[in-house]
Amino acid sequence: MRCDNPLSQVMILGLICCFVVGVYNVYYGIGTLGKMSASDSRRVNIALYATCAVCSTFAGSINNLLGPRISLILAGLTYILYVFILWAFTRIANAALTIVGAVIVGFGSALLWATVGMIITSYPTENQKGRFFGIFWILFNIGAFVGGFLPLLDFNFQVVTISFISLMVCGLFLILFLIPSAQVIREDGSRVTSKTGFRLSHELRQLLRAITNRKLLLLWPIFLYSNWFYSYRFGDLNVTFFTPRTRTFNNIFYWASQMLGAFTFGQFLDNPLMCRSKRATLGLGFIFLFFTASWLGCLVVEIKDFMDVDVLDDQYARFLVLFLLSGFSDAMIQTWCYWIIGTLTNNAMILSRYSGIYKAIQSAGTAISWYLDATSVAPTAVVGINWALLYIGTIFAYMIARKVSDTNYSFRESIRSPPETYNQSQES
């Protein structure tokens, strides 16, 4: 497989995120286990996602200035720095230290995901965007899936720290295998981008156009919801009703289901037997049904008030189905959001801005949900809020889904029909 092949670049990107973000997520879980109170953990999450929300607004433009490689290196360094901060936290147990680290990695997360969004939405051709995201999501989640087994093992924390930092450094070295976007050639013969200069005034005007884009505005509610449910699933549901070892298995099943969900749903969104608008609306309908089923299950759990459920209990089978359903639906909404962004344009610079805005709205929702989780809002009310946001997001997203064009290869696009390349300066 050629290095300038889009699929090889997306696979390298998936491995980078696996080694950097995936390893960081696992280390955060074991590094703070038993050492950080629930309230401190919530404050850290609020600080991280609030910072990410603010920085993500401009992260796409920063990526347009620096390019994918430099952006990912800077982002990766913030994750490694935060691992050092978490290691220091295990020594001195200063919660303020983790807040500082959360702010730092919040910036890194914004830059990383804006870059990721640009690559996975602009490198594939229009009939590959769902499949490419599924491949990326599988590689990315391998880190969380494999790392989920660590709490079941006896390990030396210092050895794990050194090993994890080494893996993250390996992830940074993989960035060197990413080539400039202008050198990436799609399967139809078109180049992802042409070499053009960066003008700050032009970029700021285009960023303002992206923020006020009508289609993107209608997608804001579903963007807001797309990670809102994490605080309940991982902060309430998994912690409240299960034994410690069962929580570990729940996480493993959740991430495994995510990998399956991203792959199968991505294939569906690229189905050539249906027009893109039909795939968009049907996909949105599937998301609504899967989430509705998962929230019904959560509501039953809250009403019946189960306690200390163990993985070996006879009743665990129903909870296994719930976590598999939850992970699958999570992957579906992530896949759909990136795919629908990719249907709006093929222009890499525009998609970089759109991806940053998506991450900004998503992170704002996550920060708010963790804040609500830190208050005295009843769990049943939290389930109701999630359900309401799902309904609202689906309604507004449908307005865009039903009008998705079959192609953006036209005179209005800044990418010409294959096999020609596009001129990036003609932004739509």
KOLDO-374628 format. One record per residue (C-alpha): x, z, y. Coordinates in Angstrom, 3 decimals, always signed. Each point is the difference from the previous one (the first is absolute). Layout:
! residues N
PT, X, Z, Y
...
! end
This chain:
! residues 428
PT, +0.000, +0.000, +0.000
PT, +1.490, -1.074, +3.353
PT, +0.770, +2.685, +2.557
PT, -1.984, -1.913, +2.631
PT, -3.033, +0.047, -2.282
PT, -2.841, +2.085, +1.525
PT, -0.803, +1.720, -3.307
PT, +3.592, +1.137, -0.476
PT, +0.001, +1.389, +3.547
PT, -3.267, +1.878, -0.592
PT, +1.319, +1.409, -3.287
PT, +3.184, +1.185, +1.715
PT, -2.182, +1.578, +2.679
PT, -2.046, +1.777, -2.680
PT, +3.161, +1.432, -1.561
PT, +1.265, +1.105, +3.420
PT, -3.229, +1.896, +0.636
PT, +0.099, +1.412, -3.544
PT, +3.506, +1.394, +0.472
PT, -0.449, +1.159, +3.593
PT, -3.643, +0.930, +0.626
PT, -0.931, +0.686, -3.631
PT, +2.995, +2.269, -0.583
PT, -0.672, +1.764, +3.311
PT, -3.619, +0.659, -0.989
PT, +1.068, +1.505, -3.325
PT, +2.696, +2.114, +1.626
PT, -2.446, +1.295, +2.595
PT, -2.286, +1.119, -2.809
PT, +2.668, +1.876, -1.957
PT, +2.068, +1.030, +3.018
PT, -2.797, +1.975, +1.626
PT, -1.629, +1.164, -3.243
PT, -0.707, +3.693, +0.317
PT, +2.008, +0.274, +3.231
PT, -2.398, -1.361, +2.611
PT, -3.384, +1.542, +0.669
PT, -3.109, -2.163, -0.058
PT, -0.438, +0.406, +3.762
PT, +3.619, -1.001, +0.707
PT, -0.369, -2.998, -2.303
PT, -3.072, -1.142, +1.921
PT, +1.828, +0.373, +3.327
PT, +2.864, -2.108, -1.324
PT, -2.423, -2.726, -1.093
PT, -1.778, +0.051, +3.363
PT, +3.321, -0.326, +1.861
PT, +1.185, -2.814, -2.264
PT, -3.150, -2.104, +0.189
PT, -0.614, +0.622, +3.700
PT, +3.538, -1.184, +0.771
PT, -0.434, -2.971, -2.307
PT, -3.280, -0.911, +1.722
PT, +1.616, -0.112, +3.443
PT, +3.182, -1.788, -1.093
PT, -1.780, -2.527, -2.221
PT, -1.698, -1.536, +3.031
PT, +3.388, -1.294, +1.145
PT, +1.707, -0.221, -3.399
PT, -1.019, -3.607, -0.600
PT, +1.577, -1.038, +3.290
PT, +3.160, +1.954, -0.831
PT, +0.177, -1.858, -3.305
PT, -0.405, -3.305, +1.846
PT, +2.989, +0.987, +2.145
PT, +2.303, +1.408, -2.679
PT, -1.027, -1.993, -3.060
PT, -0.936, +1.342, -3.456
PT, +3.458, +1.074, -1.168
PT, +0.973, +2.134, +2.990
PT, -3.536, +1.429, +0.228
PT, +0.034, +1.068, -3.656
PT, +3.505, +1.481, +0.249
PT, -1.007, +2.133, +2.998
PT, -3.208, +1.047, -1.748
PT, +1.819, +0.834, -3.235
PT, +2.515, +2.191, +1.818
PT, -2.833, +2.161, +1.375
PT, -1.274, +0.617, -3.539
PT, +3.475, +0.997, -1.211
PT, +0.403, +2.300, +3.003
PT, -3.300, +1.683, -0.820
PT, +1.135, +0.621, -3.586
PT, +3.006, +1.851, +1.432
PT, -2.397, +1.967, +2.212
PT, -2.162, +0.889, -3.009
PT, +3.117, +1.110, -1.860
PT, +0.889, +2.225, +2.958
PT, -3.565, +1.342, -0.007
PT, +0.459, +1.242, -3.574
PT, +2.951, +2.037, +1.282
PT, -1.354, +1.467, +3.229
PT, -3.801, -0.497, -0.350
PT, -0.491, -0.870, +3.677
PT, -3.301, -1.836, +0.371
PT, +0.971, -1.297, +3.460
PT, +2.793, -1.956, -1.658
PT, -2.486, -1.936, -2.102
PT, -2.092, -0.809, +3.092
PT, +3.043, -1.558, +1.669
PT, +0.700, -1.953, -3.171
PT, -3.618, -1.149, -0.177
PT, +0.205, -1.416, +3.530
PT, +3.205, -1.862, -0.873
PT, -1.369, -1.464, -3.219
PT, -3.264, -0.803, +1.805
PT, +1.923, -2.470, +2.139
PT, +1.804, -1.357, -3.054
PT, -3.258, -0.388, -1.891
PT, -1.530, -1.960, +2.879
PT, +2.916, -2.418, +0.127
PT, +0.193, -0.369, -3.771
PT, -3.681, -0.770, -0.556
PT, -0.232, -2.437, +2.908
PT, +2.916, -1.882, -1.558
PT, -1.518, +0.215, -3.476
PT, -3.325, -1.273, +1.314
PT, +1.648, -2.969, +1.694
PT, +1.874, -1.009, -3.163
PT, -2.829, +0.349, -2.518
PT, -2.537, -1.802, +2.195
PT, +2.157, -2.833, +1.381
PT, +2.431, -0.879, -2.809
PT, -2.598, -1.117, -2.604
PT, -2.109, -3.113, +0.349
PT, -3.705, +0.548, +0.665
PT, -0.900, -0.056, -3.696
PT, +2.679, +2.563, -0.943
PT, -0.544, +2.863, +2.436
PT, -2.025, +2.237, -2.311
PT, +2.320, -0.505, -2.967
PT, +3.138, +0.623, +2.058
PT, -1.428, +3.244, +1.333
PT, -0.885, +1.104, -3.536
PT, +3.576, -0.627, -1.171
PT, +1.399, +1.892, +2.981
PT, -2.396, +2.924, -0.519
PT, +0.924, +0.322, -3.684
PT, +3.734, +0.123, +0.759
PT, -0.543, +2.412, +2.884
PT, -2.116, +2.398, -2.074
PT, +2.410, +0.093, -2.941
PT, +1.923, +2.638, +1.954
PT, -3.012, +2.284, +0.374
PT, -1.098, -0.620, -3.599
PT, +3.367, +0.786, -1.617
PT, +0.701, +2.822, +2.425
PT, -3.332, +1.540, -0.905
PT, +1.500, +1.143, -3.309
PT, +2.741, +2.068, +1.672
PT, -2.069, +3.183, +0.505
PT, -0.536, +0.056, -3.783
PT, +3.756, +0.231, -0.594
PT, +2.628, +2.650, +0.558
PT, +2.420, -1.270, +2.619
PT, +2.796, +1.198, +2.258
PT, -1.215, -0.458, +3.558
PT, +3.469, -0.694, +1.427
PT, +0.652, -2.679, -2.618
PT, -3.390, -1.556, +0.721
PT, +0.765, -0.012, +3.733
PT, +3.285, -1.847, -0.482
PT, -1.594, -2.414, -2.469
PT, -2.926, -0.767, +2.291
PT, +2.196, -0.595, +3.042
PT, +2.144, -2.324, -2.121
PT, -3.104, -1.966, -1.012
PT, -1.108, -0.258, +3.625
PT, +3.432, -1.288, +1.013
PT, -0.320, -2.602, -2.772
PT, -3.293, -0.996, +1.600
PT, +1.776, -0.508, +3.322
PT, +2.583, -2.237, -1.673
PT, -2.816, -2.120, -1.442
PT, -0.984, -0.830, +3.585
PT, +3.143, -2.134, +0.175
PT, -1.659, -2.380, -2.474
PT, -2.801, -0.695, +2.473
PT, +0.688, -3.172, +1.925
PT, -1.164, -0.828, +3.547
PT, -3.612, -1.155, +0.123
PT, +1.064, -3.380, +1.384
PT, +1.835, -0.720, -3.270
PT, -2.957, +0.803, -2.287
PT, -1.717, -3.113, -1.353
PT, -3.520, +0.227, -1.401
PT, -1.035, -1.816, -3.168
PT, -1.718, -2.692, +2.078
PT, +3.301, -0.795, +1.734
PT, -0.830, +1.657, +3.326
PT, +2.271, +2.575, +1.588
PT, -1.339, +3.457, +0.795
PT, +1.325, -0.121, +3.549
PT, +2.182, -2.062, +2.276
PT, +2.853, +1.377, +2.071
PT, -1.329, +0.885, +3.451
PT, +1.139, +2.378, +2.700
PT, -1.613, +3.381, +0.660
PT, -1.419, +0.588, +3.475
PT, -1.233, +3.513, +0.733
PT, -2.639, -1.037, +2.533
PT, -1.416, -2.580, -2.404
PT, +0.026, +2.482, -2.886
PT, -1.859, +2.646, +2.017
PT, -2.657, -2.520, +1.023
PT, -0.444, -1.081, -3.608
PT, -0.176, +3.635, -1.137
PT, -2.804, +0.636, +2.490
PT, -1.800, -3.094, -1.320
PT, +0.379, +1.320, -3.536
PT, -1.366, +3.431, +0.909
PT, -3.050, -1.528, +1.685
PT, -0.543, -2.702, -2.639
PT, -3.720, +0.037, -0.854
PT, +0.469, -0.585, -3.712
PT, +2.557, +2.768, -0.272
PT, -2.205, +2.371, +2.011
PT, -2.821, -0.462, -2.511
PT, +2.435, +0.951, -2.765
PT, +1.075, +3.233, +1.702
PT, -2.678, +2.157, -1.741
PT, +1.121, -1.025, -3.504
PT, +3.646, +0.324, +1.082
PT, -0.796, +3.540, +1.160
PT, -1.552, +0.811, -3.359
PT, +2.675, -1.635, -2.180
PT, +2.068, +3.207, -0.374
PT, -2.504, +2.552, +1.315
PT, -0.870, +1.184, -3.509
PT, +3.564, +1.103, -0.862
PT, -0.389, +3.443, +1.542
PT, -3.011, +0.742, -2.194
PT, +1.282, -1.539, -3.221
PT, +3.442, +1.614, +0.169
PT, -0.656, +2.949, +2.293
PT, -3.327, +1.251, -1.388
PT, -1.159, -1.628, -3.222
PT, +3.262, +0.038, -1.941
PT, +1.108, +3.420, +1.250
PT, -3.266, +1.912, -0.323
PT, -1.384, -0.819, -3.428
PT, +2.987, -0.508, -2.299
PT, +2.861, +1.900, -1.585
PT, +3.504, -0.802, +1.355
PT, +1.026, -2.232, -2.916
PT, -3.333, -1.830, +0.128
PT, +0.579, -0.812, +3.670
PT, +3.207, -1.723, -1.073
PT, -1.825, -2.094, -2.585
PT, -2.705, -0.822, +2.548
PT, +2.667, -1.402, +2.321
PT, +1.546, -2.061, -2.807
PT, -3.359, -1.489, -0.977
PT, -0.845, -0.652, +3.649
PT, +3.160, -2.038, +0.672
PT, -0.277, -1.866, -3.307
PT, -3.555, -0.973, +0.916
PT, +1.223, -1.139, +3.416
PT, +2.445, -2.429, -1.579
PT, -2.705, -1.446, -2.233
PT, -2.477, -0.184, +2.874
PT, +2.348, -1.821, +2.372
PT, +0.944, -2.590, -2.615
PT, -3.519, -0.798, -1.222
PT, -1.645, +0.084, +3.426
PT, +2.779, -2.103, +1.507
PT, -0.605, -2.620, -2.687
PT, -3.715, +0.024, +0.817
PT, +0.628, -0.529, +3.716
PT, +2.070, -3.100, -0.826
PT, -2.621, -1.464, -2.346
PT, -0.123, -3.755, +0.786
PT, -3.502, -0.373, -1.464
PT, -1.550, +1.641, +3.084
PT, +0.408, -0.608, +3.705
PT, +1.889, +2.665, +1.951
PT, -3.089, +1.351, +1.759
PT, -1.732, +0.591, -3.339
PT, +3.089, +1.744, -1.383
PT, +0.166, +2.122, +3.140
PT, -3.650, +1.085, -0.136
PT, -0.070, +0.557, -3.777
PT, +3.252, +1.925, +0.207
PT, -1.462, +2.182, +2.723
PT, -3.058, +0.588, -2.170
PT, +2.163, +1.077, -2.942
PT, +1.871, +2.416, +2.253
PT, -3.284, +1.498, +1.157
PT, -1.265, +0.435, -3.571
PT, +3.218, +1.512, -1.346
PT, +0.326, +2.453, +2.886
PT, -3.674, +0.934, -0.214
PT, +0.422, +0.785, -3.700
PT, +3.104, +2.095, +0.686
PT, -1.702, +1.993, +2.769
PT, -3.011, +0.632, -2.216
PT, +2.400, +1.433, -2.564
PT, +1.692, +2.166, +2.626
PT, -3.370, +1.284, +1.192
PT, -0.929, +1.015, -3.554
PT, +3.320, +1.837, -0.355
PT, -0.585, +1.877, +3.263
PT, -3.576, +0.974, -0.875
PT, +0.808, +1.196, -3.533
PT, +3.099, +1.819, +1.295
PT, +2.351, -0.461, -2.952
PT, +3.091, +2.217, -0.100
PT, +3.423, -0.205, -1.709
PT, -0.794, -3.137, -1.974
PT, +2.870, -0.795, -2.381
PT, +1.097, -3.367, -1.338
PT, -0.668, +1.214, -3.564
PT, -3.573, +1.114, +0.722
PT, -2.818, -2.031, -1.539
PT, -1.588, -0.425, +3.415
PT, +3.156, -1.545, +1.488
PT, -1.008, -3.526, -1.095
PT, -2.552, -0.246, +2.806
PT, +2.623, +1.060, +2.551
PT, +2.436, -2.548, -1.385
PT, -2.582, -2.714, +0.653
PT, -0.439, +1.332, +3.538
PT, +3.726, -0.163, +0.786
PT, +0.369, -3.432, -1.574
PT, -2.950, -1.202, +2.072
PT, +1.463, +1.597, +3.122
PT, +3.409, -1.619, -0.469
PT, -1.537, -3.388, -0.766
PT, -2.225, +0.102, +3.086
PT, +2.956, +1.094, +2.146
PT, +1.986, -3.057, -1.105
PT, -3.011, -2.250, +0.609
PT, -0.418, +0.989, +3.628
PT, +3.745, -0.269, +0.729
PT, +0.102, -3.451, -1.620
PT, -3.101, -1.193, +1.846
PT, +1.201, +1.194, +3.412
PT, +3.348, -1.767, -0.254
PT, -1.628, -3.097, -1.488
PT, -2.636, -0.209, +2.738
PT, +2.720, +0.348, +2.641
PT, +1.770, -2.896, -1.695
PT, -3.127, -2.154, +0.310
PT, -0.004, +0.321, +3.789
PT, +3.215, -1.984, +0.515
PT, +3.159, -1.227, -1.711
PT, +2.242, +0.705, +2.994
PT, +2.657, +2.564, -0.949
PT, +0.389, +1.485, +3.486
PT, -3.735, +0.442, +0.449
PT, -0.308, +1.519, -3.478
PT, +2.783, +2.435, +0.850
PT, -2.050, +1.269, +2.948
PT, -3.228, +0.059, -2.016
PT, +1.698, +1.998, -2.774
PT, +1.281, +2.520, +2.516
PT, -3.458, +0.411, +1.507
PT, -1.498, +0.408, -3.478
PT, +2.484, +2.760, -0.777
PT, -0.676, +1.635, +3.376
PT, -3.750, +0.242, -0.614
PT, +0.491, +1.016, -3.632
PT, +2.467, +2.756, +0.943
PT, -2.265, +1.259, +2.782
PT, -2.792, +0.386, -2.542
PT, +2.315, +1.779, -2.430
PT, +1.180, +2.413, +2.705
PT, -3.599, +0.810, +0.960
PT, -0.991, +0.539, -3.633
PT, +2.893, +2.420, -0.579
PT, -1.012, +1.832, +3.186
PT, -3.567, +0.340, -1.289
PT, +1.419, +1.181, -3.319
PT, +1.807, +2.769, +1.885
PT, -3.288, +1.217, +1.522
PT, -2.893, +1.740, -1.691
PT, -1.977, -3.182, -0.717
PT, -1.781, +0.414, -3.340
PT, +1.257, -2.269, -2.825
PT, -3.476, -1.464, -0.507
PT, -0.065, -0.885, +3.699
PT, +3.416, -1.662, -0.384
PT, -1.407, -2.125, -2.831
PT, -2.934, -0.908, +2.253
PT, +2.323, -0.991, +2.853
PT, +1.993, -2.228, -2.339
PT, -3.180, -1.617, -1.239
PT, -1.266, -0.629, +3.535
PT, +3.300, -1.549, +1.078
PT, -0.093, -2.239, -3.070
PT, -3.465, -1.257, +0.979
PT, +0.971, -0.613, +3.630
PT, +3.265, -1.703, -0.897
PT, -1.700, -2.261, -2.539
PT, -2.684, -1.128, +2.460
PT, +2.471, -1.030, +2.705
PT, +2.443, -1.531, -2.496
PT, -2.814, -2.132, -1.434
PT, -0.397, -1.680, +3.401
PT, +3.541, -1.320, -0.377
PT, -0.044, -0.585, -3.763
PT, -2.950, -2.399, +0.090
PT, +1.714, -2.189, +2.611
PT, +3.455, -0.269, -1.577
PT, +1.174, -3.606, +0.189
PT, +1.211, -1.791, -3.119
PT, +3.305, -0.824, +1.654
PT, +1.967, +0.528, +3.190
PT, +1.885, -3.278, -0.411
PT, -1.379, -1.737, +3.087
PT, +0.937, -0.989, +3.506
PT, -1.056, +3.471, +1.202
PT, +2.557, +1.741, -2.176
PT, +3.652, +0.412, +0.888
PT, +0.816, -1.085, -3.545
PT, -0.545, -3.614, -0.921
PT, -1.355, -1.321, -3.230
PT, +2.563, -0.147, -2.800
PT, +2.678, -1.194, -0.429
PT, +0.773, +0.208, +3.758
PT, +1.320, +3.126, +1.742
PT, -1.631, +1.673, +2.952
PT, +1.168, +0.714, +3.497
PT, -0.243, +3.717, +0.549
PT, -0.252, -0.299, +3.760
PT, -3.524, -1.469, -0.248
PT, -1.843, +3.196, -0.805
PT, -3.737, -0.059, -0.443
! end
